């Protein structure tokens, strides 16, 4: 073997220079964003994207300038949940232009670059990391009050890339269900944040109890209260619980926020309480 497949010194230097330029652009973008919140979980299927999308929408409905970055390259769901699934990312002045959802919410998702919704993203780690950095450095986010980042499940390449790109982030929100299997994985996510010196804003327990629309009886389908217990044991704030409700599914699938008037009042009130607790934690951390 001649070793010709190995990168030359010149190619390595060029790659390093591109990385440095990209890093400067990332720092410039971060300087234009007041608050950066990462939403993560230890495992999939816990409603993490639902929380991220509706947190972004709640802030936008409150008059804030908000961006939503879908960092889940293999399961990009935020486009559907924000009604931007048929939008393609445009270009202006060599920068990608976010899709604009209702209430002025700016959205960037891998789904906006795929040929169709059934196309899989089959990439190895280095390429995934580079694309995520491009979603930060080469997107015209503009001045934002909040950037909400929906991370993929686990503690792998994508969460690590985003966390290292935003060392000054306000912190992470951990989404779990009441089940022990979810809590076990979310403990790893909390320790992941601690190892990277990212504040843990708190834990949200999703799918916490189902209220029958016919008889009004509440059933703890996935148990209940486990998220609060885990948060206490791990020494992090507990932000509240969100119920399991069919209206949440229909609103998310149709690209409408949980603050929509079609959402049950109990769902709207519960989510408003969670958003209030998040804001309170951010204020405490800044003070």
Buried (B, 14 or more C-beta within 10 A) or exposed (E): EEEEEEEEEEEEEEEEEEEEEBBEBBBEBBEEBEBBBBBBBBBBEBBBBBBBBBBBBBBBBBEBBBBBBBBBBEBBBBBBBBBBBEBEBEEEEEBBBBBEBBBEBBBBBBBBBBEEEEEEBEBEEEEBBBBBBBBBBBBBBBEBBBBBBBBBBBBEBBBBBBBEBBEEBBBBBBBBBBBEEBBEBBBEBBBBBBEBEBBBBBBBBBBBBBBEEEEEEBEBBBBBEBBBBBBEEBEBBBBBBBBBBEBBEEBBEEBBBBBBEEBBEEBBEBBBBBBEBBBBBBEEEEE
